Amino acid sequence: MDVEISSVGGVSPDSPLGKALLGAKVGDEVVVAAPQGEWRTKVIAVGR
């Protein structure tokens, strides 16, 4: 899944996914605390 973190369009940095991904680096495993329960994902690439 490609995710763009942005205040205008994309995933909000204040959302559970945005909060989990901010500051993450390639290879990091992040835990997303979503309303339906938490899930884990691994960062495989970071672009600008």
CHARMM-style PDB file with segment names, atoms N, HN, CA, C and O in Angstrom:
ATOM      1  N   MET     1       0.847  -1.156   0.000  1.00  0.00      PROA
ATOM      2  CA  MET     1       0.000   0.000   0.000  1.00  0.00      PROA
ATOM      3  C   MET     1       0.895   1.222   0.000  1.00  0.00      PROA
ATOM      4  O   MET     1       1.812   1.316   0.815  1.00  0.00      PROA
ATOM      5  N   ASP     2       0.646   2.151  -0.893  1.00  0.00      PROA
ATOM      6  HN  ASP     2      -0.099   2.074  -1.555  1.00  0.00      PROA
ATOM      7  CA  ASP     2       1.339   3.436  -0.900  1.00  0.00      PROA
ATOM      8  C   ASP     2       0.540   4.408  -0.045  1.00  0.00      PROA
ATOM      9  O   ASP     2      -0.683   4.484  -0.159  1.00  0.00      PROA
ATOM     10  N   VAL     3       1.235   5.150   0.812  1.00  0.00      PROA
ATOM     11  HN  VAL     3       2.228   5.088   0.905  1.00  0.00      PROA
ATOM     12  CA  VAL     3       0.562   6.097   1.694  1.00  0.00      PROA
ATOM     13  C   VAL     3       1.251   7.445   1.588  1.00  0.00      PROA
ATOM     14  O   VAL     3       2.474   7.531   1.693  1.00  0.00      PROA
ATOM     15  N   GLU     4       0.470   8.500   1.380  1.00  0.00      PROA
ATOM     16  HN  GLU     4      -0.524   8.430   1.295  1.00  0.00      PROA
ATOM     17  CA  GLU     4       0.995   9.860   1.394  1.00  0.00      PROA
ATOM     18  C   GLU     4       0.464  10.541   2.650  1.00  0.00      PROA
ATOM     19  O   GLU     4      -0.747  10.640   2.845  1.00  0.00      PROA
ATOM     20  N   ILE     5       1.375  11.010   3.502  1.00  0.00      PROA
ATOM     21  HN  ILE     5       2.359  10.930   3.344  1.00  0.00      PROA
ATOM     22  CA  ILE     5       0.971  11.706   4.717  1.00  0.00      PROA
ATOM     23  C   ILE     5       0.951  13.190   4.411  1.00  0.00      PROA
ATOM     24  O   ILE     5       1.977  13.786   4.081  1.00  0.00      PROA
ATOM     25  N   SER     6      -0.237  13.782   4.524  1.00  0.00      PROA
ATOM     26  HN  SER     6      -1.070  13.298   4.792  1.00  0.00      PROA
ATOM     27  CA  SER     6      -0.422  15.177   4.143  1.00  0.00      PROA
ATOM     28  C   SER     6      -1.628  15.743   4.868  1.00  0.00      PROA
ATOM     29  O   SER     6      -2.609  15.032   5.091  1.00  0.00      PROA
ATOM     30  N   SER     7      -1.566  17.011   5.236  1.00  0.00      PROA
ATOM     31  HN  SER     7      -0.770  17.587   5.054  1.00  0.00      PROA
ATOM     32  CA  SER     7      -2.716  17.675   5.841  1.00  0.00      PROA
ATOM     33  C   SER     7      -3.788  17.979   4.802  1.00  0.00      PROA
ATOM     34  O   SER     7      -4.955  18.178   5.140  1.00  0.00      PROA
ATOM     35  N   VAL     8      -3.379  18.011   3.524  1.00  0.00      PROA
ATOM     36  HN  VAL     8      -2.431  17.849   3.250  1.00  0.00      PROA
ATOM     37  CA  VAL     8      -4.312  18.299   2.437  1.00  0.00      PROA
ATOM     38  C   VAL     8      -4.282  17.110   1.475  1.00  0.00      PROA
ATOM     39  O   VAL     8      -3.362  17.000   0.665  1.00  0.00      PROA
ATOM     40  N   GLY     9      -5.257  16.237   1.552  1.00  0.00      PROA
ATOM     41  HN  GLY     9      -6.004  16.327   2.211  1.00  0.00      PROA
ATOM     42  CA  GLY     9      -5.269  15.030   0.732  1.00  0.00      PROA
ATOM     43  C   GLY     9      -4.349  13.988   1.323  1.00  0.00      PROA
ATOM     44  O   GLY     9      -3.409  14.335   2.039  1.00  0.00      PROA
ATOM     45  N   GLY    10      -4.587  12.754   1.050  1.00  0.00      PROA
ATOM     46  HN  GLY    10      -5.351  12.472   0.468  1.00  0.00      PROA
ATOM     47  CA  GLY    10      -3.770  11.684   1.602  1.00  0.00      PROA
ATOM     48  C   GLY    10      -4.154  11.372   3.031  1.00  0.00      PROA
ATOM     49  O   GLY    10      -5.268  11.676   3.458  1.00  0.00      PROA
ATOM     50  N   VAL    11      -3.257  10.776   3.765  1.00  0.00      PROA
ATOM     51  HN  VAL    11      -2.352  10.528   3.419  1.00  0.00      PROA
ATOM     52  CA  VAL    11      -3.488  10.372   5.153  1.00  0.00      PROA
ATOM     53  C   VAL    11      -3.078  11.512   6.082  1.00  0.00      PROA
ATOM     54  O   VAL    11      -1.963  12.024   5.990  1.00  0.00      PROA
ATOM     55  N   SER    12      -3.969  11.898   6.959  1.00  0.00      PROA
ATOM     56  HN  SER    12      -4.875  11.481   7.034  1.00  0.00      PROA
ATOM     57  CA  SER    12      -3.682  12.975   7.905  1.00  0.00      PROA
ATOM     58  C   SER    12      -2.602  12.540   8.890  1.00  0.00      PROA
ATOM     59  O   SER    12      -2.605  11.395   9.342  1.00  0.00      PROA
ATOM     60  N   PRO    13      -1.681  13.440   9.226  1.00  0.00      PROA
ATOM     61  CA  PRO    13      -0.666  13.097  10.232  1.00  0.00      PROA
ATOM     62  C   PRO    13      -1.284  12.892  11.621  1.00  0.00      PROA
ATOM     63  O   PRO    13      -0.629  12.355  12.515  1.00  0.00      PROA
ATOM     64  N   ASP    14      -2.534  13.315  11.806  1.00  0.00      PROA
ATOM     65  HN  ASP    14      -3.066  13.751  11.080  1.00  0.00      PROA
ATOM     66  CA  ASP    14      -3.213  13.124  13.094  1.00  0.00      PROA
ATOM     67  C   ASP    14      -4.004  11.819  13.159  1.00  0.00      PROA
ATOM     68  O   ASP    14      -4.522  11.464  14.218  1.00  0.00      PROA
ATOM     69  N   SER    15      -4.101  11.105  12.043  1.00  0.00      PROA
ATOM     70  HN  SER    15      -3.680  11.394  11.183  1.00  0.00      PROA
ATOM     71  CA  SER    15      -4.824   9.833  12.016  1.00  0.00      PROA
ATOM     72  C   SER    15      -3.969   8.746  12.669  1.00  0.00      PROA
ATOM     73  O   SER    15      -2.760   8.923  12.820  1.00  0.00      PROA
ATOM     74  N   PRO    16      -4.579   7.627  13.057  1.00  0.00      PROA
ATOM     75  CA  PRO    16      -3.785   6.535  13.640  1.00  0.00      PROA
ATOM     76  C   PRO    16      -2.647   6.071  12.727  1.00  0.00      PROA
ATOM     77  O   PRO    16      -1.536   5.828  13.199  1.00  0.00      PROA
ATOM     78  N   LEU    17      -2.919   5.945  11.420  1.00  0.00      PROA
ATOM     79  HN  LEU    17      -3.821   6.142  11.037  1.00  0.00      PROA
ATOM     80  CA  LEU    17      -1.869   5.516  10.485  1.00  0.00      PROA
ATOM     81  C   LEU    17      -0.796   6.577  10.349  1.00  0.00      PROA
ATOM     82  O   LEU    17       0.393   6.259  10.366  1.00  0.00      PROA
ATOM     83  N   GLY    18      -1.196   7.836  10.213  1.00  0.00      PROA
ATOM     84  HN  GLY    18      -2.162   8.095  10.199  1.00  0.00      PROA
ATOM     85  CA  GLY    18      -0.226   8.927  10.102  1.00  0.00      PROA
ATOM     86  C   GLY    18       0.669   9.016  11.326  1.00  0.00      PROA
ATOM     87  O   GLY    18       1.883   9.177  11.198  1.00  0.00      PROA
ATOM     88  N   LYS    19       0.081   8.915  12.508  1.00  0.00      PROA
ATOM     89  HN  LYS    19      -0.905   8.784  12.611  1.00  0.00      PROA
ATOM     90  CA  LYS    19       0.867   8.969  13.750  1.00  0.00      PROA
ATOM     91  C   LYS    19       1.866   7.827  13.820  1.00  0.00      PROA
ATOM     92  O   LYS    19       3.005   8.021  14.244  1.00  0.00      PROA
ATOM     93  N   ALA    20       1.446   6.637  13.406  1.00  0.00      PROA
ATOM     94  HN  ALA    20       0.521   6.480  13.061  1.00  0.00      PROA
ATOM     95  CA  ALA    20       2.330   5.467  13.463  1.00  0.00      PROA
ATOM     96  C   ALA    20       3.501   5.591  12.486  1.00  0.00      PROA
ATOM     97  O   ALA    20       4.607   5.140  12.784  1.00  0.00      PROA
ATOM     98  N   LEU    21       3.260   6.203  11.315  1.00  0.00      PROA
ATOM     99  HN  LEU    21       2.361   6.569  11.074  1.00  0.00      PROA
ATOM    100  CA  LEU    21       4.295   6.265  10.284  1.00  0.00      PROA
ATOM    101  C   LEU    21       5.235   7.456  10.407  1.00  0.00      PROA
ATOM    102  O   LEU    21       6.365   7.391   9.923  1.00  0.00      PROA
ATOM    103  N   LEU    22       4.800   8.537  11.039  1.00  0.00      PROA
ATOM    104  HN  LEU    22       3.882   8.590  11.432  1.00  0.00      PROA
ATOM    105  CA  LEU    22       5.664   9.714  11.150  1.00  0.00      PROA
ATOM    106  C   LEU    22       6.956   9.364  11.885  1.00  0.00      PROA
ATOM    107  O   LEU    22       6.931   8.846  13.001  1.00  0.00      PROA
ATOM    108  N   GLY    23       8.060   9.650  11.252  1.00  0.00      PROA
ATOM    109  HN  GLY    23       8.081  10.071  10.345  1.00  0.00      PROA
ATOM    110  CA  GLY    23       9.365   9.384  11.847  1.00  0.00      PROA
ATOM    111  C   GLY    23       9.878   7.971  11.617  1.00  0.00      PROA
ATOM    112  O   GLY    23      11.009   7.657  11.990  1.00  0.00      PROA
ATOM    113  N   ALA    24       9.066   7.117  11.009  1.00  0.00      PROA
ATOM    114  HN  ALA    24       8.148   7.372  10.706  1.00  0.00      PROA
ATOM    115  CA  ALA    24       9.502   5.737  10.756  1.00  0.00      PROA
ATOM    116  C   ALA    24      10.517   5.707   9.618  1.00  0.00      PROA
ATOM    117  O   ALA    24      10.475   6.532   8.705  1.00  0.00      PROA
ATOM    118  N   LYS    25      11.419   4.750   9.692  1.00  0.00      PROA
ATOM    119  HN  LYS    25      11.453   4.080  10.434  1.00  0.00      PROA
ATOM    120  CA  LYS    25      12.459   4.583   8.675  1.00  0.00      PROA
ATOM    121  C   LYS    25      12.284   3.235   7.991  1.00  0.00      PROA
ATOM    122  O   LYS    25      11.583   2.359   8.497  1.00  0.00      PROA
ATOM    123  N   VAL    26      12.921   3.075   6.848  1.00  0.00      PROA
ATOM    124  HN  VAL    26      13.491   3.787   6.437  1.00  0.00      PROA
ATOM    125  CA  VAL    26      12.875   1.811   6.119  1.00  0.00      PROA
ATOM    126  C   VAL    26      13.330   0.688   7.046  1.00  0.00      PROA
ATOM    127  O   VAL    26      14.359   0.794   7.713  1.00  0.00      PROA
ATOM    128  N   GLY    27      12.552  -0.380   7.074  1.00  0.00      PROA
ATOM    129  HN  GLY    27      11.717  -0.466   6.532  1.00  0.00      PROA
ATOM    130  CA  GLY    27      12.859  -1.531   7.917  1.00  0.00      PROA
ATOM    131  C   GLY    27      12.146  -1.513   9.258  1.00  0.00      PROA
ATOM    132  O   GLY    27      12.070  -2.536   9.937  1.00  0.00      PROA
ATOM    133  N   ASP    28      11.620  -0.347   9.646  1.00  0.00      PROA
ATOM    134  HN  ASP    28      11.681   0.485   9.094  1.00  0.00      PROA
ATOM    135  CA  ASP    28      10.888  -0.251  10.918  1.00  0.00      PROA
ATOM    136  C   ASP    28       9.561  -0.989  10.815  1.00  0.00      PROA
ATOM    137  O   ASP    28       8.900  -0.957   9.777  1.00  0.00      PROA
ATOM    138  N   GLU    29       9.182  -1.646  11.890  1.00  0.00      PROA
ATOM    139  HN  GLU    29       9.718  -1.672  12.733  1.00  0.00      PROA
ATOM    140  CA  GLU    29       7.842  -2.210  12.009  1.00  0.00      PROA
ATOM    141  C   GLU    29       7.051  -1.251  12.880  1.00  0.00      PROA
ATOM    142  O   GLU    29       7.487  -0.905  13.978  1.00  0.00      PROA
ATOM    143  N   VAL    30       5.897  -0.819  12.405  1.00  0.00      PROA
ATOM    144  HN  VAL    30       5.543  -1.099  11.513  1.00  0.00      PROA
ATOM    145  CA  VAL    30       5.082   0.122  13.163  1.00  0.00      PROA
ATOM    146  C   VAL    30       3.780  -0.552  13.579  1.00  0.00      PROA
ATOM    147  O   VAL    30       3.282  -1.446  12.895  1.00  0.00      PROA
ATOM    148  N   VAL    31       3.245  -0.114  14.700  1.00  0.00      PROA
ATOM    149  HN  VAL    31       3.650   0.612  15.256  1.00  0.00      PROA
ATOM    150  CA  VAL    31       1.966  -0.602  15.197  1.00  0.00      PROA
ATOM    151  C   VAL    31       0.951   0.517  15.027  1.00  0.00      PROA
ATOM    152  O   VAL    31       1.147   1.631  15.514  1.00  0.00      PROA
ATOM    153  N   VAL    32      -0.125   0.209  14.334  1.00  0.00      PROA
ATOM    154  HN  VAL    32      -0.283  -0.696  13.938  1.00  0.00      PROA
ATOM    155  CA  VAL    32      -1.186   1.185  14.088  1.00  0.00      PROA
ATOM    156  C   VAL    32      -2.327   0.882  15.054  1.00  0.00      PROA
ATOM    157  O   VAL    32      -2.922  -0.195  15.010  1.00  0.00      PROA
ATOM    158  N   ALA    33      -2.625   1.847  15.930  1.00  0.00      PROA
ATOM    159  HN  ALA    33      -2.141   2.722  15.966  1.00  0.00      PROA
ATOM    160  CA  ALA    33      -3.698   1.694  16.908  1.00  0.00      PROA
ATOM    161  C   ALA    33      -4.991   2.222  16.296  1.00  0.00      PROA
ATOM    162  O   ALA    33      -5.347   3.383  16.495  1.00  0.00      PROA
ATOM    163  N   ALA    34      -5.692   1.370  15.553  1.00  0.00      PROA
ATOM    164  HN  ALA    34      -5.403   0.426  15.392  1.00  0.00      PROA
ATOM    165  CA  ALA    34      -6.925   1.759  14.864  1.00  0.00      PROA
ATOM    166  C   ALA    34      -8.140   1.482  15.753  1.00  0.00      PROA
ATOM    167  O   ALA    34      -8.059   0.677  16.681  1.00  0.00      PROA
ATOM    168  N   PRO    35      -9.260   2.145  15.471  1.00  0.00      PROA
ATOM    169  CA  PRO    35     -10.471   1.937  16.268  1.00  0.00      PROA
ATOM    170  C   PRO    35     -10.945   0.476  16.307  1.00  0.00      PROA
ATOM    171  O   PRO    35     -11.517   0.042  17.306  1.00  0.00      PROA
ATOM    172  N   GLN    36     -10.713  -0.277  15.239  1.00  0.00      PROA
ATOM    173  HN  GLN    36     -10.248   0.075  14.427  1.00  0.00      PROA
ATOM    174  CA  GLN    36     -11.143  -1.682  15.183  1.00  0.00      PROA
ATOM    175  C   GLN    36     -10.103  -2.637  15.774  1.00  0.00      PROA
ATOM    176  O   GLN    36     -10.285  -3.854  15.720  1.00  0.00      PROA
ATOM    177  N   GLY    37      -9.027  -2.108  16.332  1.00  0.00      PROA
ATOM    178  HN  GLY    37      -8.879  -1.120  16.377  1.00  0.00      PROA
ATOM    179  CA  GLY    37      -7.948  -2.932  16.887  1.00  0.00      PROA
ATOM    180  C   GLY    37      -6.632  -2.596  16.229  1.00  0.00      PROA
ATOM    181  O   GLY    37      -6.603  -2.019  15.142  1.00  0.00      PROA
ATOM    182  N   GLU    38      -5.538  -2.954  16.886  1.00  0.00      PROA
ATOM    183  HN  GLU    38      -5.562  -3.423  17.769  1.00  0.00      PROA
ATOM    184  CA  GLU    38      -4.233  -2.586  16.330  1.00  0.00      PROA
ATOM    185  C   GLU    38      -3.764  -3.598  15.302  1.00  0.00      PROA
ATOM    186  O   GLU    38      -4.153  -4.766  15.326  1.00  0.00      PROA
ATOM    187  N   TRP    39      -2.904  -3.115  14.386  1.00  0.00      PROA
ATOM    188  HN  TRP    39      -2.588  -2.166  14.367  1.00  0.00      PROA
ATOM    189  CA  TRP    39      -2.285  -3.969  13.385  1.00  0.00      PROA
ATOM    190  C   TRP    39      -0.867  -3.483  13.141  1.00  0.00      PROA
ATOM    191  O   TRP    39      -0.535  -2.335  13.439  1.00  0.00      PROA
ATOM    192  N   ARG    40      -0.041  -4.351  12.604  1.00  0.00      PROA
ATOM    193  HN  ARG    40      -0.310  -5.283  12.362  1.00  0.00      PROA
ATOM    194  CA  ARG    40       1.379  -4.049  12.376  1.00  0.00      PROA
ATOM    195  C   ARG    40       1.679  -4.040  10.885  1.00  0.00      PROA
ATOM    196  O   ARG    40       1.068  -4.762  10.097  1.00  0.00      PROA
ATOM    197  N   THR    41       2.627  -3.210  10.533  1.00  0.00      PROA
ATOM    198  HN  THR    41       3.123  -2.624  11.174  1.00  0.00      PROA
ATOM    199  CA  THR    41       3.095  -3.176   9.152  1.00  0.00      PROA
ATOM    200  C   THR    41       4.581  -2.812   9.146  1.00  0.00      PROA
ATOM    201  O   THR    41       5.092  -2.264  10.122  1.00  0.00      PROA
ATOM    202  N   LYS    42       5.250  -3.109   8.077  1.00  0.00      PROA
ATOM    203  HN  LYS    42       4.835  -3.555   7.284  1.00  0.00      PROA
ATOM    204  CA  LYS    42       6.683  -2.819   7.954  1.00  0.00      PROA
ATOM    205  C   LYS    42       6.887  -1.775   6.857  1.00  0.00      PROA
ATOM    206  O   LYS    42       6.276  -1.854   5.792  1.00  0.00      PROA
ATOM    207  N   VAL    43       7.746  -0.805   7.127  1.00  0.00      PROA
ATOM    208  HN  VAL    43       8.242  -0.740   7.992  1.00  0.00      PROA
ATOM    209  CA  VAL    43       8.067   0.247   6.157  1.00  0.00      PROA
ATOM    210  C   VAL    43       9.106  -0.322   5.188  1.00  0.00      PROA
ATOM    211  O   VAL    43      10.181  -0.757   5.600  1.00  0.00      PROA
ATOM    212  N   ILE    44       8.770  -0.313   3.899  1.00  0.00      PROA
ATOM    213  HN  ILE    44       7.896   0.040   3.565  1.00  0.00      PROA
ATOM    214  CA  ILE    44       9.709  -0.858   2.908  1.00  0.00      PROA
ATOM    215  C   ILE    44      10.350   0.215   2.043  1.00  0.00      PROA
ATOM    216  O   ILE    44      11.353  -0.052   1.380  1.00  0.00      PROA
ATOM    217  N   ALA    45       9.791   1.432   2.034  1.00  0.00      PROA
ATOM    218  HN  ALA    45       8.977   1.649   2.573  1.00  0.00      PROA
ATOM    219  CA  ALA    45      10.369   2.526   1.256  1.00  0.00      PROA
ATOM    220  C   ALA    45       9.828   3.850   1.789  1.00  0.00      PROA
ATOM    221  O   ALA    45       8.706   3.925   2.290  1.00  0.00      PROA
ATOM    222  N   VAL    46      10.660   4.899   1.666  1.00  0.00      PROA
ATOM    223  HN  VAL    46      11.571   4.838   1.259  1.00  0.00      PROA
ATOM    224  CA  VAL    46      10.251   6.240   2.045  1.00  0.00      PROA
ATOM    225  C   VAL    46      10.659   7.167   0.910  1.00  0.00      PROA
ATOM    226  O   VAL    46      11.802   7.125   0.455  1.00  0.00      PROA
ATOM    227  N   GLY    47       9.739   7.997   0.451  1.00  0.00      PROA
ATOM    228  HN  GLY    47       8.810   8.030   0.820  1.00  0.00      PROA
ATOM    229  CA  GLY    47      10.039   8.931  -0.626  1.00  0.00      PROA
ATOM    230  C   GLY    47       9.539  10.315  -0.268  1.00  0.00      PROA
ATOM    231  O   GLY    47       8.806  10.506   0.703  1.00  0.00      PROA
ATOM    232  N   ARG    48       9.953  11.270  -1.074  1.00  0.00      PROA
ATOM    233  HN  ARG    48      10.549  11.115  -1.862  1.00  0.00      PROA
ATOM    234  CA  ARG    48       9.490  12.660  -0.865  1.00  0.00      PROA
ATOM    235  C   ARG    48       8.895  13.179  -2.119  1.00  0.00      PROA
ATOM    236  OT1 ARG    48       8.446  14.324  -2.162  1.00  0.00      PROA
TER     237      ARG     48
END
